[in-house]
Amino acid sequence: AARLASPQKRTTTTAAVPRVAIVVGMTQRPAPHPSPASRPALDESDIVERQQALAAGYNDNEIQRLIANGVWRRLRRGRYIRAQALVGLDQFDVHRLEVRAALSQVPNAVASHWSAGVMHRLNMYQPELSLVHLTRPHGQSSRVEGGVHHHVGAFDFSTAVEIDGVPVTPLHRTVLDIARHSSFEAGVVVADSALRRGMSREALRAELDACRNWPGARTAARVVCFADGRAESVAESLARIVLDELGLPKPELQTEWRAPDGTVLARTDFYFPDHHTVVEFDGKLKYDQSVDDAEPADDEPTNTLWLEKKREDMLRRRFGVEVVRMTWTDLKPERRGALAARIRDAFEWAEVRRARPVAG
Protein backbone atom coordinates (compact mmCIF):
# COMPACT_ATOMS: atom_id res chain seq x y z
CA ALA A 1 0.00 0.00 0.00
CA ALA A 2 1.12 3.44 -0.77
CA ARG A 3 2.37 5.23 2.25
CA LEU A 4 1.29 8.77 2.95
CA ALA A 5 4.14 11.18 3.14
CA SER A 6 4.41 12.56 6.59
CA PRO A 7 4.52 16.33 6.76
CA GLN A 8 7.88 17.89 7.12
CA LYS A 9 8.62 19.58 10.39
CA ARG A 10 8.63 23.36 9.94
CA THR A 11 10.55 25.80 12.02
CA THR A 12 8.65 29.03 12.69
CA THR A 13 10.47 32.14 13.84
CA THR A 14 8.26 34.63 15.73
CA ALA A 15 9.29 38.28 15.77
CA ALA A 16 9.39 39.94 19.09
CA VAL A 17 6.19 41.83 19.76
CA PRO A 18 6.41 44.79 22.06
CA ARG A 19 4.17 44.65 25.03
CA VAL A 20 1.30 47.12 25.09
CA ALA A 21 -0.10 48.38 28.29
CA ILE A 22 -3.89 48.51 28.12
CA VAL A 23 -5.56 50.99 30.40
CA VAL A 24 -9.20 50.11 30.89
CA GLY A 25 -11.63 53.03 30.48
CA MET A 26 -9.17 55.35 28.76
CA THR A 27 -9.83 54.37 25.14
CA GLN A 28 -10.26 57.55 22.99
CA ARG A 29 -13.42 57.76 20.92
CA PRO A 30 -14.88 60.43 18.62
CA ALA A 31 -16.78 63.10 20.47
CA PRO A 32 -20.46 62.17 20.56
CA HIS A 33 -22.93 64.28 18.53
CA PRO A 34 -24.66 66.65 20.93
CA SER A 35 -28.06 65.45 22.03
CA PRO A 36 -30.97 67.84 21.52
CA ALA A 37 -31.00 68.54 25.25
CA SER A 38 -27.33 69.56 25.26
CA ARG A 39 -27.39 71.73 22.13
CA PRO A 40 -27.18 75.49 22.45
CA ALA A 41 -30.70 76.89 22.23
CA LEU A 42 -31.84 78.30 18.89
CA ASP A 43 -34.48 80.97 18.69
CA GLU A 44 -36.64 79.01 16.28
CA SER A 45 -39.37 81.66 16.46
CA ASP A 46 -37.05 83.79 14.33
CA ILE A 47 -34.98 83.15 11.23
CA VAL A 48 -32.28 80.51 11.71
CA GLU A 49 -29.17 80.66 9.55
CA ARG A 50 -27.45 77.47 8.50
CA GLN A 51 -24.24 78.42 10.31
CA GLN A 52 -26.21 79.01 13.49
CA ALA A 53 -27.80 75.59 13.18
CA LEU A 54 -24.41 73.92 12.60
CA ALA A 55 -22.94 75.75 15.58
CA ALA A 56 -25.84 74.49 17.67
CA GLY A 57 -24.94 70.90 16.80
CA TYR A 58 -27.25 70.17 13.89
CA ASN A 59 -25.83 68.73 10.71
CA ASP A 60 -27.05 69.16 7.14
CA ASN A 61 -28.84 65.81 7.13
CA GLU A 62 -30.79 66.76 10.23
CA ILE A 63 -31.70 70.12 8.73
CA GLN A 64 -33.00 68.40 5.60
CA ARG A 65 -35.06 65.98 7.72
CA LEU A 66 -36.57 68.84 9.71
CA ILE A 67 -37.59 70.52 6.46
CA ALA A 68 -38.90 67.28 4.91
CA ASN A 69 -40.93 66.51 8.04
CA GLY A 70 -42.43 69.99 8.06
CA VAL A 71 -40.85 71.02 11.35
CA TRP A 72 -38.77 73.74 9.71
CA ARG A 73 -39.55 75.74 6.60
CA ARG A 74 -36.89 77.01 4.22
CA LEU A 75 -37.33 80.73 3.58
CA ARG A 76 -34.48 80.67 1.11
CA ARG A 77 -31.20 78.78 0.76
CA GLY A 78 -29.47 78.66 4.13
CA ARG A 79 -32.31 80.45 5.98
CA TYR A 80 -34.98 78.59 7.92
CA ILE A 81 -37.75 79.13 10.44
CA ARG A 82 -39.77 76.78 12.60
CA ALA A 83 -43.07 76.01 10.86
CA GLN A 84 -44.95 76.56 14.10
CA ALA A 85 -43.81 80.19 14.07
CA LEU A 86 -45.76 80.72 10.83
CA VAL A 87 -49.10 79.63 12.26
CA GLY A 88 -51.56 82.51 12.04
CA LEU A 89 -49.40 84.58 9.68
CA ASP A 90 -50.84 85.84 6.41
CA GLN A 91 -48.98 86.06 3.08
CA PHE A 92 -47.73 89.55 3.93
CA ASP A 93 -46.29 88.47 7.29
CA VAL A 94 -44.50 85.56 5.62
CA HIS A 95 -43.17 87.86 2.89
CA ARG A 96 -41.67 90.18 5.54
CA LEU A 97 -39.72 87.20 6.86
CA GLU A 98 -38.60 86.35 3.32
CA VAL A 99 -37.41 89.94 2.85
CA ARG A 100 -35.34 89.78 6.04
CA ALA A 101 -33.87 86.45 5.00
CA ALA A 102 -32.92 87.77 1.55
CA LEU A 103 -31.32 90.96 2.87
CA SER A 104 -29.21 88.96 5.30
CA GLN A 105 -27.46 87.50 2.24
CA VAL A 106 -27.47 90.54 -0.04
CA PRO A 107 -25.39 93.41 1.37
CA ASN A 108 -25.91 97.04 0.38
CA ALA A 109 -29.47 96.58 -0.81
CA VAL A 110 -32.90 97.82 0.23
CA ALA A 111 -36.37 96.29 0.03
CA SER A 112 -38.20 97.93 -2.87
CA HIS A 113 -41.22 97.67 -5.18
CA TRP A 114 -43.83 95.18 -3.88
CA SER A 115 -41.61 94.07 -1.01
CA ALA A 116 -41.31 97.67 0.17
CA GLY A 117 -45.08 98.00 -0.06
CA VAL A 118 -45.42 95.00 2.23
CA MET A 119 -42.91 96.44 4.70
CA HIS A 120 -44.77 99.78 4.69
CA ARG A 121 -48.03 97.83 5.20
CA LEU A 122 -49.72 99.61 2.32
CA ASN A 123 -52.97 98.43 0.76
CA MET A 124 -52.12 96.56 -2.43
CA TYR A 125 -53.99 94.99 -5.31
CA GLN A 126 -52.68 91.80 -6.94
CA PRO A 127 -49.18 92.18 -5.48
CA GLU A 128 -46.28 90.20 -6.94
CA LEU A 129 -45.01 88.36 -3.85
CA SER A 130 -43.58 85.22 -5.44
CA LEU A 131 -40.22 87.03 -5.45
CA VAL A 132 -38.45 89.29 -2.97
CA HIS A 133 -37.77 92.66 -4.59
CA LEU A 134 -34.51 94.42 -3.74
CA THR A 135 -32.83 97.47 -5.21
CA ARG A 136 -29.02 97.46 -5.37
CA PRO A 137 -26.66 100.32 -6.14
CA HIS A 138 -24.37 98.29 -8.38
CA GLY A 139 -24.85 95.97 -11.33
CA GLN A 140 -25.26 96.18 -15.05
CA SER A 141 -28.90 95.12 -15.26
CA SER A 142 -31.77 93.76 -13.23
CA ARG A 143 -32.00 90.01 -12.81
CA VAL A 144 -33.95 87.30 -11.02
CA GLU A 145 -31.90 84.83 -9.03
CA GLY A 146 -32.63 82.56 -6.10
CA GLY A 147 -36.14 83.88 -5.54
CA VAL A 148 -34.99 87.51 -5.56
CA HIS A 149 -35.63 90.16 -8.19
CA HIS A 150 -32.52 92.34 -8.08
CA HIS A 151 -33.48 95.79 -9.39
CA VAL A 152 -30.71 98.15 -10.44
CA GLY A 153 -31.54 101.82 -10.62
CA ALA A 154 -30.63 105.28 -9.44
CA PHE A 155 -31.47 105.59 -5.76
CA ASP A 156 -30.11 107.76 -2.96
CA PHE A 157 -29.54 105.16 -0.27
CA SER A 158 -29.34 107.86 2.37
CA THR A 159 -33.11 108.31 1.94
CA ALA A 160 -33.89 104.69 2.86
CA VAL A 161 -36.07 104.20 5.91
CA GLU A 162 -35.80 101.39 8.44
CA ILE A 163 -38.86 99.30 9.26
CA ASP A 164 -38.53 96.43 11.74
CA GLY A 165 -34.77 96.55 11.19
CA VAL A 166 -35.13 96.32 7.40
CA PRO A 167 -33.89 99.09 5.04
CA VAL A 168 -36.75 100.08 2.74
CA THR A 169 -37.32 102.62 -0.03
CA PRO A 170 -39.36 105.61 1.24
CA LEU A 171 -43.09 105.82 0.55
CA HIS A 172 -42.91 108.06 -2.53
CA ARG A 173 -40.26 105.90 -4.22
CA THR A 174 -42.14 102.72 -3.30
CA VAL A 175 -45.37 104.01 -4.85
CA LEU A 176 -43.69 104.96 -8.13
CA ASP A 177 -41.72 101.72 -8.35
CA ILE A 178 -44.95 99.75 -8.03
CA ALA A 179 -46.86 102.07 -10.38
CA ARG A 180 -44.16 101.75 -13.05
CA HIS A 181 -44.13 97.96 -12.96
CA SER A 182 -47.82 97.12 -12.53
CA SER A 183 -51.31 97.94 -13.75
CA PHE A 184 -52.97 101.34 -13.37
CA GLU A 185 -55.37 99.79 -10.84
CA ALA A 186 -52.56 98.40 -8.68
CA GLY A 187 -50.74 101.71 -8.79
CA VAL A 188 -53.82 103.70 -7.72
CA VAL A 189 -54.52 101.37 -4.79
CA VAL A 190 -51.01 101.74 -3.38
CA ALA A 191 -50.87 105.50 -4.08
CA ASP A 192 -54.21 106.10 -2.34
CA SER A 193 -52.97 104.12 0.64
CA ALA A 194 -49.67 106.00 0.86
CA LEU A 195 -51.39 109.40 0.66
CA ARG A 196 -53.75 108.34 3.41
CA ARG A 197 -50.71 107.37 5.49
CA GLY A 198 -49.35 110.91 5.22
CA MET A 199 -47.12 110.85 2.16
CA SER A 200 -47.05 114.32 0.61
CA ARG A 201 -48.19 114.74 -2.96
CA GLU A 202 -45.27 117.14 -3.48
CA ALA A 203 -42.76 114.39 -2.64
CA LEU A 204 -44.57 112.05 -5.02
CA ARG A 205 -44.47 114.58 -7.86
CA ALA A 206 -40.79 115.35 -7.23
CA GLU A 207 -39.95 111.64 -7.44
CA LEU A 208 -42.00 111.39 -10.63
CA ASP A 209 -39.99 114.24 -12.18
CA ALA A 210 -36.79 112.36 -11.33
CA CYS A 211 -37.89 109.22 -13.18
CA ARG A 212 -39.87 110.62 -16.12
CA ASN A 213 -37.65 108.84 -18.64
CA TRP A 214 -37.75 105.49 -16.87
CA PRO A 215 -39.80 102.54 -18.14
CA GLY A 216 -43.41 102.76 -16.98
CA ALA A 217 -43.22 106.47 -16.14
CA ARG A 218 -46.34 107.29 -18.18
CA THR A 219 -48.48 104.87 -16.18
CA ALA A 220 -46.96 106.26 -12.98
CA ALA A 221 -47.87 109.80 -14.06
CA ARG A 222 -51.52 108.76 -14.55
CA VAL A 223 -51.50 107.20 -11.10
CA VAL A 224 -50.13 110.36 -9.48
CA CYS A 225 -52.82 112.50 -11.09
CA PHE A 226 -55.65 110.16 -10.10
CA ALA A 227 -54.56 109.22 -6.58
CA ASP A 228 -56.74 110.35 -3.66
CA GLY A 229 -55.86 109.59 -0.05
CA ARG A 230 -59.51 109.80 1.02
CA ALA A 231 -60.16 106.31 -0.41
CA GLU A 232 -60.02 104.08 2.65
CA SER A 233 -59.70 100.59 1.17
CA VAL A 234 -58.73 98.58 -1.87
CA ALA A 235 -62.42 98.33 -2.75
CA GLU A 236 -62.92 102.10 -2.66
CA SER A 237 -59.83 102.73 -4.77
CA LEU A 238 -60.97 100.26 -7.44
CA ALA A 239 -64.52 101.61 -7.31
CA ARG A 240 -63.20 105.13 -7.97
CA ILE A 241 -61.52 103.88 -11.13
CA VAL A 242 -64.67 102.12 -12.35
CA LEU A 243 -66.89 105.13 -11.68
CA ASP A 244 -64.48 107.31 -13.65
CA GLU A 245 -64.31 104.85 -16.55
CA LEU A 246 -68.12 104.85 -16.70
CA GLY A 247 -68.04 108.57 -17.44
CA LEU A 248 -69.87 109.53 -14.25
CA PRO A 249 -69.26 112.87 -12.54
CA LYS A 250 -66.44 112.99 -10.03
CA PRO A 251 -67.89 112.08 -6.61
CA GLU A 252 -67.02 113.46 -3.21
CA LEU A 253 -65.35 110.95 -0.91
CA GLN A 254 -66.11 110.33 2.76
CA THR A 255 -68.98 112.81 3.01
CA GLU A 256 -70.23 113.25 6.57
CA TRP A 257 -73.98 113.49 7.16
CA ARG A 258 -74.81 115.44 10.30
CA ALA A 259 -77.81 116.10 12.51
CA PRO A 260 -78.78 119.73 13.22
CA ASP A 261 -76.67 119.66 16.42
CA GLY A 262 -73.58 118.64 14.41
CA THR A 263 -73.61 114.98 15.36
CA VAL A 264 -72.30 112.75 12.57
CA LEU A 265 -75.03 110.31 11.55
CA ALA A 266 -73.17 108.61 8.70
CA ARG A 267 -70.12 108.85 6.46
CA THR A 268 -70.49 107.60 2.92
CA ASP A 269 -67.98 106.31 0.37
CA PHE A 270 -69.10 108.33 -2.68
CA TYR A 271 -71.53 111.22 -3.00
CA PHE A 272 -72.66 112.91 -6.21
CA PRO A 273 -73.86 116.28 -4.88
CA ASP A 274 -75.32 117.52 -8.17
CA HIS A 275 -77.45 114.38 -8.35
CA HIS A 276 -78.19 113.83 -4.64
CA THR A 277 -77.01 110.21 -4.84
CA VAL A 278 -74.79 108.15 -2.56
CA VAL A 279 -72.87 105.09 -3.77
CA GLU A 280 -71.66 102.66 -1.11
CA PHE A 281 -69.32 99.79 -1.79
CA ASP A 282 -71.05 96.67 -0.48
CA GLY A 283 -73.62 98.92 1.17
CA LYS A 284 -71.54 99.37 4.34
CA LEU A 285 -71.91 102.87 5.77
CA LYS A 286 -69.48 104.28 8.30
CA TYR A 287 -71.40 105.77 11.19
CA ASP A 288 -71.30 107.04 14.73
CA GLN A 289 -72.50 104.27 17.04
CA SER A 290 -73.80 106.75 19.61
CA VAL A 291 -76.56 107.99 17.27
CA ASP A 292 -80.00 106.38 17.40
CA ASP A 293 -80.31 106.41 13.62
CA ALA A 294 -77.06 104.47 13.32
CA GLU A 295 -77.19 101.14 15.11
CA PRO A 296 -73.95 99.53 16.34
CA ALA A 297 -72.29 97.18 13.88
CA ASP A 298 -73.43 93.58 14.02
CA ASP A 299 -71.50 90.76 12.42
CA GLU A 300 -74.53 88.50 12.13
CA PRO A 301 -75.46 88.25 8.43
CA THR A 302 -79.19 88.18 9.24
CA ASN A 303 -78.94 91.51 11.06
CA THR A 304 -76.48 93.19 8.70
CA LEU A 305 -78.95 93.50 5.82
CA TRP A 306 -81.58 94.94 8.16
CA LEU A 307 -79.11 97.49 9.54
CA GLU A 308 -78.02 98.54 6.05
CA LYS A 309 -81.63 98.99 4.99
CA LYS A 310 -82.29 101.08 8.09
CA ARG A 311 -79.32 103.35 7.38
CA GLU A 312 -80.37 103.81 3.78
CA ASP A 313 -83.86 104.77 4.93
CA MET A 314 -82.32 107.29 7.33
CA LEU A 315 -80.34 108.97 4.52
CA ARG A 316 -83.38 109.09 2.27
CA ARG A 317 -85.67 110.36 5.00
CA ARG A 318 -83.35 112.96 6.53
CA PHE A 319 -81.40 114.12 3.49
CA GLY A 320 -83.49 113.21 0.45
CA VAL A 321 -80.74 111.25 -1.29
CA GLU A 322 -80.78 107.98 -3.18
CA VAL A 323 -78.44 105.16 -2.15
CA VAL A 324 -76.87 102.66 -4.57
CA ARG A 325 -74.93 99.64 -3.37
CA MET A 326 -72.10 98.17 -5.38
CA THR A 327 -70.15 94.97 -4.76
CA TRP A 328 -67.00 93.28 -6.03
CA THR A 329 -69.08 91.69 -8.77
CA ASP A 330 -69.96 95.14 -10.13
CA LEU A 331 -66.26 95.78 -10.78
CA LYS A 332 -66.16 93.08 -13.43
CA PRO A 333 -66.10 94.52 -16.98
CA GLU A 334 -69.24 92.63 -18.01
CA ARG A 335 -71.20 94.07 -15.05
CA ARG A 336 -70.15 97.70 -15.29
CA GLY A 337 -72.83 98.69 -17.80
CA ALA A 338 -75.55 97.52 -15.42
CA LEU A 339 -73.90 99.42 -12.57
CA ALA A 340 -73.87 102.62 -14.61
CA ALA A 341 -77.56 102.19 -15.43
CA ARG A 342 -78.46 101.74 -11.75
CA ILE A 343 -76.56 104.85 -10.75
CA ARG A 344 -78.11 106.99 -13.49
CA ASP A 345 -81.57 105.70 -12.53
CA ALA A 346 -80.79 106.79 -8.97
CA PHE A 347 -79.89 110.26 -10.25
CA GLU A 348 -83.37 110.53 -11.77
CA TRP A 349 -85.17 109.16 -8.70
CA ALA A 350 -83.31 111.59 -6.46
CA GLU A 351 -84.60 114.51 -8.50
CA VAL A 352 -88.16 113.19 -8.21
CA ARG A 353 -87.72 112.70 -4.46
CA ARG A 354 -86.40 116.20 -3.91
CA ALA A 355 -89.34 117.63 -5.80
CA ARG A 356 -91.58 116.27 -3.03
CA PRO A 357 -91.59 117.44 0.63
CA VAL A 358 -89.12 115.49 2.78
CA ALA A 359 -90.55 114.24 6.09
CA GLY A 360 -88.73 114.48 9.38
Legacy VTK file of the C-alpha trace (Angstrom):
# vtk DataFile Version 3.0
C-alpha trace
ASCII
DATASET POLYDATA
POINTS 360 float
0.000 0.000 0.000
1.122 3.440 -0.769
2.371 5.234 2.250
1.286 8.769 2.945
4.144 11.180 3.142
4.410 12.557 6.587
4.524 16.327 6.762
7.878 17.892 7.119
8.617 19.576 10.389
8.627 23.361 9.939
10.548 25.795 12.016
8.653 29.033 12.690
10.474 32.138 13.837
8.258 34.630 15.734
9.295 38.285 15.767
9.389 39.936 19.095
6.186 41.826 19.763
6.414 44.786 22.063
4.170 44.653 25.032
1.303 47.120 25.088
-0.101 48.383 28.291
-3.885 48.508 28.118
-5.564 50.993 30.400
-9.204 50.108 30.886
-11.634 53.026 30.483
-9.174 55.355 28.764
-9.829 54.370 25.141
-10.258 57.549 22.987
-13.417 57.756 20.918
-14.877 60.431 18.619
-16.777 63.095 20.472
-20.464 62.172 20.555
-22.934 64.281 18.529
-24.662 66.654 20.934
-28.056 65.445 22.030
-30.969 67.840 21.525
-31.000 68.539 25.246
-27.327 69.555 25.265
-27.389 71.730 22.127
-27.179 75.489 22.450
-30.696 76.889 22.227
-31.838 78.299 18.886
-34.478 80.973 18.686
-36.645 79.012 16.285
-39.373 81.663 16.460
-37.054 83.786 14.330
-34.980 83.149 11.229
-32.278 80.506 11.708
-29.172 80.663 9.554
-27.450 77.469 8.496
-24.240 78.417 10.313
-26.215 79.009 13.494
-27.801 75.587 13.180
-24.411 73.919 12.598
-22.936 75.749 15.585
-25.836 74.488 17.675
-24.936 70.895 16.803
-27.255 70.167 13.895
-25.825 68.726 10.707
-27.047 69.156 7.141
-28.840 65.812 7.128
-30.791 66.760 10.227
-31.697 70.118 8.730
-33.004 68.401 5.601
-35.057 65.984 7.718
-36.568 68.840 9.711
-37.590 70.515 6.464
-38.897 67.279 4.906
-40.932 66.515 8.037
-42.435 69.991 8.058
-40.847 71.019 11.353
-38.775 73.745 9.714
-39.551 75.740 6.602
-36.892 77.009 4.219
-37.333 80.732 3.582
-34.477 80.669 1.106
-31.205 78.785 0.757
-29.473 78.665 4.134
-32.310 80.451 5.978
-34.980 78.588 7.919
-37.748 79.128 10.438
-39.771 76.777 12.599
-43.072 76.012 10.860
-44.955 76.557 14.104
-43.812 80.188 14.075
-45.760 80.720 10.832
-49.105 79.632 12.259
-51.556 82.507 12.044
-49.397 84.579 9.685
-50.837 85.836 6.408
-48.984 86.063 3.085
-47.730 89.550 3.929
-46.287 88.473 7.294
-44.497 85.565 5.621
-43.170 87.860 2.895
-41.668 90.178 5.537
-39.717 87.197 6.858
-38.597 86.351 3.321
-37.406 89.939 2.846
-35.336 89.782 6.035
-33.869 86.446 4.996
-32.923 87.771 1.553
-31.318 90.964 2.869
-29.211 88.958 5.301
-27.460 87.505 2.243
-27.468 90.541 -0.044
-25.391 93.405 1.368
-25.905 97.042 0.381
-29.469 96.582 -0.810
-32.896 97.824 0.228
-36.375 96.292 0.026
-38.203 97.932 -2.874
-41.222 97.666 -5.177
-43.833 95.184 -3.884
-41.605 94.071 -1.006
-41.307 97.669 0.168
-45.083 97.998 -0.064
-45.415 95.000 2.232
-42.910 96.437 4.698
-44.769 99.785 4.694
-48.027 97.832 5.204
-49.725 99.611 2.317
-52.972 98.430 0.760
-52.119 96.559 -2.431
-53.986 94.986 -5.306
-52.684 91.798 -6.938
-49.179 92.182 -5.476
-46.283 90.196 -6.942
-45.008 88.365 -3.855
-43.577 85.221 -5.437
-40.217 87.033 -5.449
-38.454 89.288 -2.970
-37.772 92.665 -4.595
-34.512 94.420 -3.738
-32.828 97.475 -5.214
-29.024 97.458 -5.371
-26.665 100.320 -6.142
-24.374 98.291 -8.381
-24.851 95.967 -11.328
-25.262 96.184 -15.049
-28.896 95.119 -15.261
-31.770 93.759 -13.234
-32.002 90.013 -12.809
-33.953 87.297 -11.015
-31.900 84.835 -9.031
-32.626 82.564 -6.096
-36.138 83.879 -5.538
-34.989 87.509 -5.558
-35.627 90.160 -8.193
-32.525 92.339 -8.083
-33.482 95.794 -9.386
-30.714 98.147 -10.441
-31.536 101.822 -10.617
-30.625 105.281 -9.436
-31.467 105.591 -5.764
-30.112 107.762 -2.963
-29.538 105.156 -0.274
-29.343 107.855 2.374
-33.109 108.312 1.937
-33.890 104.691 2.856
-36.075 104.204 5.913
-35.796 101.391 8.438
-38.861 99.303 9.261
-38.530 96.430 11.739
-34.773 96.545 11.194
-35.126 96.323 7.401
-33.891 99.095 5.040
-36.750 100.082 2.738
-37.322 102.618 -0.028
-39.363 105.605 1.240
-43.090 105.817 0.546
-42.913 108.058 -2.527
-40.264 105.901 -4.219
-42.140 102.721 -3.304
-45.368 104.011 -4.847
-43.689 104.962 -8.126
-41.717 101.716 -8.348
-44.954 99.747 -8.031
-46.865 102.065 -10.379
-44.160 101.754 -13.054
-44.132 97.959 -12.962
-47.825 97.117 -12.530
-51.307 97.945 -13.752
-52.965 101.339 -13.366
-55.368 99.785 -10.839
-52.559 98.397 -8.679
-50.744 101.715 -8.787
-53.822 103.696 -7.719
-54.518 101.369 -4.788
-51.013 101.744 -3.376
-50.870 105.497 -4.081
-54.214 106.097 -2.340
-52.972 104.116 0.635
-49.671 106.000 0.864
-51.386 109.403 0.656
-53.751 108.341 3.414
-50.708 107.375 5.488
-49.353 110.909 5.225
-47.118 110.849 2.159
-47.045 114.319 0.609
-48.192 114.741 -2.957
-45.268 117.135 -3.480
-42.765 114.395 -2.641
-44.569 112.047 -5.025
-44.467 114.580 -7.855
-40.789 115.345 -7.229
-39.952 111.641 -7.437
-42.001 111.389 -10.630
-39.989 114.241 -12.184
-36.788 112.364 -11.333
-37.891 109.220 -13.179
-39.868 110.625 -16.116
-37.648 108.840 -18.636
-37.750 105.488 -16.871
-39.801 102.539 -18.141
-43.411 102.759 -16.980
-43.225 106.473 -16.145
-46.343 107.290 -18.184
-48.484 104.875 -16.176
-46.964 106.255 -12.977
-47.874 109.803 -14.060
-51.520 108.761 -14.551
-51.499 107.203 -11.105
-50.129 110.361 -9.481
-52.820 112.499 -11.094
-55.653 110.157 -10.102
-54.557 109.217 -6.575
-56.736 110.350 -3.659
-55.865 109.591 -0.051
-59.508 109.795 1.018
-60.159 106.314 -0.412
-60.020 104.078 2.645
-59.702 100.593 1.174
-58.732 98.580 -1.866
-62.420 98.328 -2.746
-62.925 102.098 -2.665
-59.830 102.726 -4.774
-60.970 100.263 -7.439
-64.520 101.611 -7.311
-63.201 105.127 -7.969
-61.524 103.875 -11.128
-64.669 102.117 -12.355
-66.894 105.126 -11.684
-64.478 107.306 -13.646
-64.311 104.853 -16.547
-68.124 104.852 -16.698
-68.043 108.571 -17.443
-69.875 109.533 -14.252
-69.263 112.875 -12.544
-66.440 112.990 -10.027
-67.894 112.082 -6.614
-67.022 113.465 -3.213
-65.352 110.955 -0.909
-66.113 110.330 2.764
-68.977 112.807 3.008
-70.234 113.247 6.571
-73.979 113.489 7.155
-74.806 115.442 10.302
-77.808 116.097 12.508
-78.777 119.731 13.224
-76.669 119.658 16.415
-73.584 118.643 14.413
-73.611 114.980 15.362
-72.305 112.746 12.571
-75.032 110.306 11.546
-73.171 108.608 8.698
-70.125 108.851 6.460
-70.486 107.604 2.916
-67.977 106.314 0.366
-69.096 108.328 -2.679
-71.535 111.215 -2.995
-72.657 112.905 -6.214
-73.858 116.279 -4.880
-75.324 117.517 -8.170
-77.451 114.381 -8.352
-78.186 113.832 -4.639
-77.006 110.214 -4.836
-74.791 108.149 -2.558
-72.873 105.086 -3.765
-71.658 102.664 -1.112
-69.317 99.790 -1.786
-71.049 96.668 -0.476
-73.617 98.920 1.174
-71.544 99.371 4.341
-71.912 102.866 5.772
-69.477 104.280 8.298
-71.395 105.769 11.187
-71.302 107.040 14.726
-72.503 104.266 17.043
-73.804 106.748 19.605
-76.565 107.991 17.274
-80.004 106.384 17.400
-80.309 106.407 13.620
-77.058 104.466 13.317
-77.194 101.136 15.113
-73.952 99.528 16.337
-72.293 97.183 13.882
-73.429 93.581 14.019
-71.496 90.765 12.417
-74.528 88.495 12.131
-75.464 88.249 8.425
-79.190 88.181 9.243
-78.941 91.511 11.064
-76.483 93.192 8.701
-78.946 93.504 5.822
-81.576 94.936 8.160
-79.111 97.492 9.538
-78.016 98.541 6.051
-81.628 98.986 4.994
-82.295 101.084 8.093
-79.318 103.351 7.382
-80.373 103.815 3.775
-83.861 104.769 4.926
-82.316 107.290 7.331
-80.340 108.965 4.522
-83.381 109.090 2.272
-85.667 110.359 5.002
-83.351 112.958 6.530
-81.403 114.120 3.490
-83.492 113.214 0.451
-80.738 111.252 -1.287
-80.784 107.978 -3.180
-78.438 105.157 -2.148
-76.872 102.665 -4.566
-74.930 99.642 -3.372
-72.101 98.171 -5.383
-70.146 94.974 -4.757
-66.998 93.285 -6.026
-69.080 91.693 -8.765
-69.959 95.144 -10.134
-66.255 95.782 -10.776
-66.160 93.075 -13.431
-66.103 94.523 -16.981
-69.240 92.629 -18.007
-71.200 94.073 -15.048
-70.150 97.705 -15.285
-72.827 98.687 -17.798
-75.553 97.522 -15.423
-73.898 99.423 -12.566
-73.868 102.625 -14.606
-77.564 102.191 -15.429
-78.457 101.736 -11.746
-76.563 104.853 -10.748
-78.110 106.987 -13.494
-81.567 105.697 -12.528
-80.785 106.792 -8.970
-79.894 110.257 -10.249
-83.369 110.533 -11.766
-85.168 109.156 -8.695
-83.306 111.590 -6.458
-84.604 114.508 -8.504
-88.156 113.190 -8.205
-87.720 112.701 -4.456
-86.401 116.197 -3.909
-89.341 117.627 -5.801
-91.580 116.273 -3.031
-91.593 117.440 0.627
-89.121 115.490 2.776
-90.551 114.244 6.085
-88.731 114.482 9.384
LINES 1 361
360 0 1 2 3 4 5 6 7 8 9 10 11 12 13 14 15 16 17 18 19 20 21 22 23 24 25 26 27 28 29 30 31 32 33 34 35 36 37 38 39 40 41 42 43 44 45 46 47 48 49 50 51 52 53 54 55 56 57 58 59 60 61 62 63 64 65 66 67 68 69 70 71 72 73 74 75 76 77 78 79 80 81 82 83 84 85 86 87 88 89 90 91 92 93 94 95 96 97 98 99 100 101 102 103 104 105 106 107 108 109 110 111 112 113 114 115 116 117 118 119 120 121 122 123 124 125 126 127 128 129 130 131 132 133 134 135 136 137 138 139 140 141 142 143 144 145 146 147 148 149 150 151 152 153 154 155 156 157 158 159 160 161 162 163 164 165 166 167 168 169 170 171 172 173 174 175 176 177 178 179 180 181 182 183 184 185 186 187 188 189 190 191 192 193 194 195 196 197 198 199 200 201 202 203 204 205 206 207 208 209 210 211 212 213 214 215 216 217 218 219 220 221 222 223 224 225 226 227 228 229 230 231 232 233 234 235 236 237 238 239 240 241 242 243 244 245 246 247 248 249 250 251 252 253 254 255 256 257 258 259 260 261 262 263 264 265 266 267 268 269 270 271 272 273 274 275 276 277 278 279 280 281 282 283 284 285 286 287 288 289 290 291 292 293 294 295 296 297 298 299 300 301 302 303 304 305 306 307 308 309 310 311 312 313 314 315 316 317 318 319 320 321 322 323 324 325 326 327 328 329 330 331 332 333 334 335 336 337 338 339 340 341 342 343 344 345 346 347 348 349 350 351 352 353 354 355 356 357 358 359
